[in-house]
Amino acid sequence: MIHQYKLNGYAIVLDTCSGSVHAVDDVAYDVIELYQQKSGDEIVGQILTKYQDREDVTEQDVRDCIEDVRALEKAGKLFTPDTFAPKADTFKAKSGNVIKALCLHVAHTCNLNCAYCFASQGKYHGDRGLMSFEVGKRALDFLVENSGSRTNLEVDFFGGEPLMNWDVVKQLVEYARSIEESVHKKFRFTLTTNGMLIDDDVIDFANREMHNVVLSLDGRKEIHDRVRVDYAGNGSWEKIVPKFQKLVKERGGKNYYMRGTFTHANPDFTNDINVMLDLGFDQLSMEPVVCAPNDEAALTQDDLPIVLEQYELLAKDMLKRKKEGKPYTFYHYMIDLKGGPCIYKRISGCGSGTEYMAVTPWGDLYPCHQFVGEEKFKLGNIWDGVRNDATREEFRSCNVYARPECRDCWAKLYCSGGCAANAYHATGSIRGIYEYGCELFKKRMECAIMLQVAESLENE
């Protein structure tokens, strides 16, 4: 399976199953498009007719190009057959019940009242509550006990707003550090915060102990304050931006993300990206809102062409700024075409419900943070372990080949079937697909690959 597209002056051919990416000229692009449907003589005839006004396109050139395509096919770099489907169900089975990451919901409460919050302002459709140190400590021990031979373990501090339980966060990090050597593990922590409670203590501790910090900012003040408000209806932009700037400045180049959400109010989200850049932030993420179709924030079909164009504008701007010596990172354009991820991850996806789980303040286990509060998805708890084996097995069998709609999609080994939570909320099944999200993802991948092509050709 191949995918061909033209973007920003580049003609690109992606071979899905080998992962090979080819930047070609117009003639080669057309030859590849015809290669499997036409004979060599037919291809020559069509190409010479199309390019009859070009003296540099001769019959021999076209025949040489056909031979080059045939050589790439024999080398497994074009028209590579899909041999992964029979192995799809075995990949997750090999890992057994090993868990490598937990999302600790240290606070099921929040000091903001964001209209589009999937977590119901931190309550997750339940009661407000804070995780105790004892529950968090047991969660870390549960992770160690179930991590098998894995050395590196991931822990996300999440909410609600985790800074509303900051003392427990610090205690849990200190506990984890105290046992690392004895249990032969290494913990890597991430903190996600709305920024309202950031102070010097948070900045110092987070910059010392957190491998990554995710900071919620929707870009333009008027866009941000439209949604991200306190319970009195006051916007939060003025309060959090200076705190974010100080944290990032003192972070010294360590990982962070300004994480924004764009909605029906701002499908032109590159304007929000530009505001973030003007504020001094250069590690950025803008996520499309996922909510009920009748929600006023929901992206519409009329928004779709605007958003797709925005992704292209963003990619072109990234190239421009890099040439000017002002590069920045956009999360969804970070791909490694040479070194990974491995085919296991490409087929099986994020590992929610198997390798990755969320823990509520009361110690209940869910497949991921987006399923918390959905009682039928509760897996068990940190004391007794996973007891809902049927749900865990359902997630274990959820891979890119478990979704019929994905089988003929050129992007399937990049999205790995997409987000199970988005699929469930869109279709009622974790094996469904969120079609709107698919369109956005494919455009992001086209842009990300184009960026890699542009960089590669410039380096050459």
N, C-alpha and C positions, 0 to 999 in steps of 0.2 A: 504494500500500500504506500502510495506517495501523496504528498500534498504540495501543490504549486501555487505560488502567489507572488505578486509584485508589490513592493512597498518602498517608498523613499528612493526610487531609482534602482533598486536591486531586484533582480529576478532570482527567486529562491526556490529550491526544490528540496523538500524534506522526505527522507525515506523513513517511514514510521518505525519499522521493526528493527532496523539496524541503528537508527539514531543518526545516520549520516545526513549532513546538510551540505548542499551544493549551491554555490553562487555561480550562475551561468549567464551567458549572453542570450539575446533574444532568439537566435537560431537554435541553440542547444535547448532552450526552454521549450520551443515549439516541437523540436524533434522528440524530446522526452514525453511530451503530451500525446504525441501520435504513436509512439513506439510500440505499444501493446495492441493497438487497434489496426495498424496499417502495415503493409509489406514495405521493404526497403525502397523499392521503386516508387510506390505510392507516396511515401514520405518525401522522397527527392522531388517528385512532381509538385506536391503541395507547397513545399518550402520554396522551390525556385519560382513558383507562381506568385507566392506572397511577397518575396523579396526581389522581384524582377527588376526593380529600379536600383538595386544595390550591386555594383560591380564586384564588391569584395565577397559576395556569396556565390560560389561556384558549385557545380555538381560534385566535384571532388571534395570540396569542403563539407558538404552535407553528408556524403558517404563516410568521410573520416569521422564526422560527429556521431553518426549512427554506430560506427565501430567503437568509439569511445564509450557510448552508452552501453553497448553490449559488454564491454570489458568491465564496466562498473557493476553491471548486473551479475556477471560471473564472479566478481570479487565480493558479492554480498553487500553492495553499497547502494543499490537501486533495485526496486521491485522485490525486496527481500520478503520471503514468505513468513507468515506468522506461525511460529512454532511454540508460542508461550501458553496458549490456551489449555493444553492438557496438563500443564504444570501449575496452573493457577490455584487449585485447591490444596496443593501440597506445601506451598511456601509457608503459610501461616501455621500449618500443622507441625512443621519442623521446629518452630520456636516454642512449642508446647504452651505452657501457661506462664511464661516469663513476662514480667512487667518491668518496663524500663523508665516509665515516667508517670508522675501524678500531678494533677491540677488540684491544689489545696484551696478550697473555698473557705478562707479564713474569716470571711465576713459575708453573711447573707443580709446585708443592709448597705445603704449608700447615702451619702450626703448630697447627691444630685438626683434630679427627677427627670432624666432624659426620656423624651417621648418615644424614641424608637428602641428602647432597651429591651433586648430579647429576654433578659433576666427579671423582668417586672420590677425594675428599680432595685435589684439586688435580692428580692425575696424568692425568686424562682417559683412563683405560684404557691408559696408556703409561708412559713413564719420567718420573721427576722431572727437573726442569731449570730453569735460570734463563736469561732472555734476556740476551745480551751487548749492550753499547752499540752495537757494530757492526751487529748484526742489527736492533736498534730504530731506529737511524739510517737504515738502508736501508728499513725499513718506512715511516718518515716521508717519505723521498724518493719511495718508490713511491706513497704517497698523493698527494703533490703532483703527480707525473707523470701520474697517472690521474684527477685531479680536474677536468680540463677548465677551463671558465670559472668554476667555483665559487670564491668567495672564502673562505667560512667552512667550515672543516673540523673534524670531531669526532674526538677520540681518547680512548678509555677505557682506563685502566690496570686490568688485571684479573688474576685468578689462578684457582686457588690464592689465595695471599695476596701481593699486590703489594708490601707493605712488607718482605717478605723479600728484595726486590731494590731497595730504596729508592734507593740511590745511582744506579743506572741510570735509575730514573724521573726523578730530578732532572736528570741529564745530558741525558736526552731532551727534557725540557721546555725546558731552556736552549738546546739545539740548535735546537729548533723556533722559539723566540723569536728566535734569531739569524738565521734565514733568512726570517722572515715578510715583511719589507719587500722583500727582493730578489725573492721569488717571488710577491709580491702576494697573500698568503694570510693568514688569521687562524685560529689554532688555538684550539680550546676543549677543555679537558681535564676528565675526570671520573675520580675515584679511588673504587674499591670496596674496603672493608677490613673485616676482622673486629675490628680495634681493638687486638689484643694488643700490637703493637709501636709504637703511637702514643706519641710523646714530643714535647718542645717543638719540635724541629726539624721533625717531620712536621706539627705544628699550624701553625707559622709558614709553612712552604712551601706546604702545601695551602691555607691560607686566603688566600695571596697569588696562587697560580697556578691552582688548580682551580676551574673554573666551578661544579662540583657535586661533592659528596662523598656517597657512599652508605655508611652505617654499619650493620652487621649486628647487630640486636638483636631477639630474639623476644618481648620483653615481660616477663612475670612471671619472676622468678628461677627458680622451680621448673620452669617450662616451658622457658626458655632453657637451663638447665643440664642438662636431661634429654637434650638433643641436642648442643648446642654445647660439646663437651668437648675437652680436650687428649688427648695420646696416653697419659697416665696415668689418664684417666677423670675428671679434675677439671673442674668447671664453670668457665666464663669470665666469668660475669656480674659478679662482684665486681671483676675486674681491668679490664674494659673500660668499665663505666658511668662512673666518674669521668673517664676519658680522653675519652669522648664528650662529657660535659658541658663539659669545659674547651674542647675543640675548637669545639663549637657556640657557647659563650659568646663566644669570641674571634673567631668567624667574622663577627660584626657584621651579621647579617641576610642574608648570602649564601646561595645555594642549598645545601641538604643534604637527605638523607632518612634517617630511621631505617627501615631495611628489615627487616621481620620475615617469618617464614614460619610459617603455621599448619598444623597437621597433625591427624590423628585424635585426638591428645592434647589439643588445644585448639581445637575448632570454635567455642567461645565466645570468639573472639579479641578481642571488644571489651574484655574484661577486661585483655588485654595492651596494647591501645591506651590504656586508662586509666592503666596503670602508666607507659607512656612519657610521657604528659601530666604525670603527677605528678612525673616526673624532670626536667621542664622542656623536653621536646622537643615541637615543634609542626608539624613537617613529616614526615608519617608515611606508611608504606606497609606493608601486610600482604598477603603473597602466598600463595595456596593452594599447598601442596606438590604437585609433580608427580613421581610415582614409580610403580614397578610396583604393580599392584593387590594383590599378595600381600605387599607391604611393610607392616610394622606401622604405619608413619607415614601410609599412604595414607588419604585421605578416602573414606568409605563412603557408600552411599546413605542410610543412617540419619543420617549427618552433614549431608546436604544441606539439609533443612529448618531445621536449627539455623543453618547458615552463612547461608542466605538471610535468616533473621530477624535475624541479627547485622548484616548490611548495612543493613537498615532501622533498627535501633536506632542504628547508627553515624550515619546521616544525620540522624536526629532529634536526636541528641546534638550534632552539629555546629551545627544550627540553634539549639539551646538555648544552647550556649556562646558562639556569636556574639552573641546578644542580651545575654549577660552581659558582653560585652567581652573574651571569652577565645577568640577564633577559632583554629582550627588547620586545616591542610591534609591531605587524604588523597589520595594519588596517583591512585587509580582514580576519584575523583570530579572530577578536573580536566578539564573539557570547555569548549570555546568554541563556543557555539551560534550566534554571530554572525559570527565571523571565521575559522573554520577548524576542522580542516585542510581543504585544498583537495580537490576531487573526485579528483584524481590520487592523493593519499595514501589517501583513503577507499576507493578501489577496489584499489590495488596493495599496500597494507600497508607493512611496515617496511623493505623493500628489502634484506632479507638475501640474500646470494649475488649481488647486483647492485650496489647502492649502498653496501652495508655488508658488511664481512668481518672475520673474526677471524684473528689472526696468532699462531702458536705460538712458543715460545722459539727454535725452529730455523728460523723464517721460512716455514713452510707456511701456506697460505691455506685457510680454511674459510668456509662461508656465514655462520655466526655462532658465538658461543661455545658454544651448546648442541649443535653438530654436531662440535666438535673431538674427534678420536679415532675418528670414524666414517670409515674410510678411503675408502669409496666416494664420500664427499662432499668429499674434498680437491680443491680447485680448481686448485692450482698452488703457486707460491711467489713471494716478493717480488723475486726476481732475474729470473726468467723470465716472471713474470706469470701470468695465468690460462691454463691449458692444457686443463683439463677443460671444454671448451665445452658439452658435452651437459648437464652438471649446472648450469652457469650459465644455460643456456637453459631448463632445467626450472624453476628459480627465477624466471626472468623471466616465464614464462607462468603463474606461480602467483599468482592474484588471487582476489577474492571471487567472481567469476563462473566460476572454474575448479572450484568446489566445488558440485556439484548440491544438496547439503544446505542451502547458504546462500541459494539463489535466492529462496525465499519467506520468508526470515527478516527481521523488521522491524529487527534490529540490525546488518544486514550492512554498512551504510555507517559504522558506528561501530567495529566490530572488524576490518573489512577482510578477513574470512576467518579471522582468528585467527592464532595462532603456528604457523609451519610446523614448528618443532621439536616442539612438543607434539603436533601432528597426526601427525607421523612416529612418535613414540614410542608414541602411542596406537593407530595404525592401520597403520603400516608405509608410509604414503604422505604426502608433504608436502601433498598435495591432499585429505587426509582431514580429519576434524574431531574434536576432543577434546570429546565430548558433555558431560561433566561440567563442563568449563571453559566451555562455551557457556552452561549454566544460570547459572553464577556471573556471567559477563560480563553477561548480560541483566539480572540483578537489579542489578548495579552501575550499569548505564546508567539503569535506572528511577530509582534513588536519586539519581544525579548530576543527571538532568534535573529531578527534583522539587526538588532544592536550588536549581537555577537559577530554576525557577518561583517558589519561595518568595521568593527574593531580589528577583526582578523585581517581584512584586506588592507586596512591602514597600516597594520604592523608589517605586512609583507612589503 
